[in-house]
C-alpha cells in the first residue's frame, strides 16, 4: 500500500457506502482522501454537497484510489467488475461490502493476485455502533486486514472471521438490526394495548433495550443469567416467557436466521 493515509473510493455509495464515508470522516479521515461514485447525477451532487468529497466515475476512482470499497447491490457487482476489472492494478486493495458475494466472485473478475477483503457491517454505523465482520480473500495479507480494521473500527466494533462464516454473519448481525426494530415495534404496540400512551411506551422500551444491551456487553454474564435475574418464581416475567415459548418465538428466530443465511447464498448464486 502507498505510504500514509490511502485514498479510499466507495464505489456505489448507497446506504452502506454512505455510512462508511460518514464514519471515516467522523474519525478524521481527510475528505481529500475520499472518493465516491454514484449511478445517478442527483445522488452524486448530494454526496458531494453533504460530505465535501469528490464524486467521480468508476474508472477515475480505480485510477486514483489505493482502496476500492465496492458497495453495489450483489446483482450489480458482475456488471461493475466487467467494467472496472481489467483496469484494477493487482496491488490495490478491494473491499467488498456486497452481501452474500464471496471473495472468489471478485478474484475471477480481477487481475491475478488482487487482494480482496470481505466485510459485513450493519446500519448502526450511523451512530458509530456497527458490528463489522472482516474476512480475508486468498491474496489478502495481515496488512490488508489491519487496514480494513482501521477503516471500520471508527464505525463500531470489528471482528475477524473465516469467510466460510460470512453468510451466518450476514443473517445474524448484518440483518440483525431489523429484528430488534421489529421486536421493539411489537413491544410498543403491546404497551399501547395495555393502556400506555405511544410516546411513553416508546421511551420505556427503547431505554430498556439500550440498558439491556449495555449490560450484555459490559457485565460479561451469559444472557441466560441476566434473564434469570429478572425472572422471579411465579412472577410476571416467567408468565410472559411461558407465552413466548408457547408461541414458538425461539423456534421462529432460528428459522428466520436460517432463511436469511439461505437468501445470502441465493444472492451469491444469482450473481454468478
BELVENPE-V986048 format. One record per residue. N is the residue number from 0. RES is the residue in three letters. PHI is phi in whole degrees, -180 to 180 (* if undefined). Layout:
N;RES;PHI
N;RES;PHI
//
This chain:
0;UNK;*
1;UNK;-67
2;UNK;-65
3;UNK;80
4;UNK;-71
5;UNK;-76
6;UNK;-80
7;UNK;-111
8;UNK;-113
9;UNK;-93
10;UNK;-94
11;UNK;85
12;UNK;-81
13;UNK;-85
14;UNK;-63
15;UNK;-69
16;UNK;-61
17;UNK;-67
18;UNK;-60
19;UNK;-65
20;UNK;-59
21;UNK;-66
22;UNK;-67
23;UNK;-63
24;UNK;-65
25;UNK;-63
26;UNK;-81
27;UNK;99
28;UNK;-65
29;UNK;-63
30;UNK;-60
31;UNK;-70
32;UNK;-105
33;UNK;-126
34;UNK;-127
35;UNK;-144
36;UNK;-125
37;UNK;-147
38;UNK;-72
39;UNK;-100
40;UNK;-62
41;UNK;-63
42;UNK;-69
43;UNK;-60
44;UNK;-65
45;UNK;-63
46;UNK;-65
47;UNK;-62
48;UNK;-70
49;UNK;-70
50;UNK;-116
51;UNK;67
52;UNK;-112
53;UNK;-85
54;UNK;-110
55;UNK;-126
56;UNK;-83
57;UNK;-61
58;UNK;-71
59;UNK;-65
60;UNK;-60
61;UNK;-62
62;UNK;-70
63;UNK;-98
64;UNK;-95
65;UNK;-90
66;UNK;-123
67;UNK;-111
68;UNK;-97
69;UNK;-89
70;UNK;-129
71;UNK;-88
72;UNK;-64
73;UNK;-53
74;UNK;-71
75;UNK;-100
76;UNK;-67
77;UNK;-62
78;UNK;-63
79;UNK;-61
80;UNK;-70
81;UNK;-62
82;UNK;-76
83;UNK;-100
84;UNK;-51
85;UNK;-65
86;UNK;-96
87;UNK;-85
88;UNK;-65
89;UNK;-69
90;UNK;-94
91;UNK;-89
92;UNK;-87
93;UNK;-108
94;UNK;-109
95;UNK;-98
96;UNK;-110
97;UNK;-88
98;UNK;-57
99;UNK;90
100;UNK;-85
101;UNK;-75
102;UNK;-65
103;UNK;-65
104;UNK;-59
105;UNK;-76
106;UNK;-59
107;UNK;-70
108;UNK;-114
109;UNK;-121
110;UNK;-57
111;UNK;-54
112;UNK;92
113;UNK;-65
114;UNK;-75
115;UNK;-127
116;UNK;-119
117;UNK;-99
118;UNK;-129
119;UNK;-115
120;UNK;-114
121;UNK;-146
122;UNK;-69
123;UNK;-61
124;UNK;-55
125;UNK;-60
126;UNK;-118
127;UNK;58
128;UNK;-129
129;UNK;-71
130;UNK;-118
131;UNK;-116
132;UNK;-103
133;UNK;-122
134;UNK;-133
135;UNK;-93
136;UNK;-79
137;UNK;-59
138;UNK;-107
139;UNK;-84
140;UNK;-100
141;UNK;-59
142;UNK;-64
143;UNK;-66
144;UNK;-63
145;UNK;-64
146;UNK;-67
147;UNK;-60
148;UNK;-63
149;UNK;-61
150;UNK;-77
151;UNK;-101
152;UNK;-59
153;UNK;-61
154;UNK;-86
155;UNK;152
156;UNK;-107
157;UNK;-127
158;UNK;-147
159;UNK;-93
160;UNK;-135
161;UNK;-62
162;UNK;-61
163;UNK;-62
164;UNK;-97
165;UNK;-68
166;UNK;-66
167;UNK;-67
168;UNK;-62
169;UNK;-57
170;UNK;-68
171;UNK;-85
172;UNK;-102
173;UNK;-62
174;UNK;-90
175;UNK;-52
176;UNK;-54
177;UNK;-64
178;UNK;-65
179;UNK;-67
180;UNK;-64
181;UNK;-65
182;UNK;-64
183;UNK;-63
184;UNK;-58
185;UNK;-66
186;UNK;-70
187;UNK;-64
188;UNK;-60
189;UNK;-64
190;UNK;-60
191;UNK;-65
192;UNK;-58
193;UNK;-83
194;UNK;107
195;UNK;-89
196;UNK;-62
197;UNK;-55
198;UNK;-64
199;UNK;-68
200;UNK;-60
201;UNK;-60
202;UNK;-64
203;UNK;-61
204;UNK;-75
205;UNK;-63
206;UNK;-67
207;UNK;-63
208;UNK;-64
209;UNK;-63
210;UNK;-62
211;UNK;-65
212;UNK;-65
213;UNK;-65
214;UNK;-63
215;UNK;-60
216;UNK;-73
217;UNK;-98
218;UNK;-80
219;UNK;77
220;UNK;-84
221;UNK;-68
222;UNK;-57
223;UNK;-62
224;UNK;-65
225;UNK;-65
226;UNK;-66
227;UNK;-64
228;UNK;-67
229;UNK;-95
230;UNK;-102
231;UNK;-82
232;UNK;-58
233;UNK;58
234;UNK;-97
235;UNK;-71
236;UNK;-67
237;UNK;-66
238;UNK;-65
239;UNK;-67
240;UNK;-64
241;UNK;-59
242;UNK;-67
243;UNK;-61
244;UNK;-69
245;UNK;-61
246;UNK;-93
247;UNK;70
248;UNK;-63
249;UNK;-63
250;UNK;-64
251;UNK;-65
252;UNK;-65
253;UNK;-60
254;UNK;-67
255;UNK;-64
256;UNK;-70
257;UNK;-63
258;UNK;-65
259;UNK;-66
260;UNK;-60
261;UNK;-66
262;UNK;-67
263;UNK;-60
264;UNK;-67
265;UNK;-64
266;UNK;-61
267;UNK;-65
268;UNK;-67
269;UNK;-68
270;UNK;-68
271;UNK;-74
//
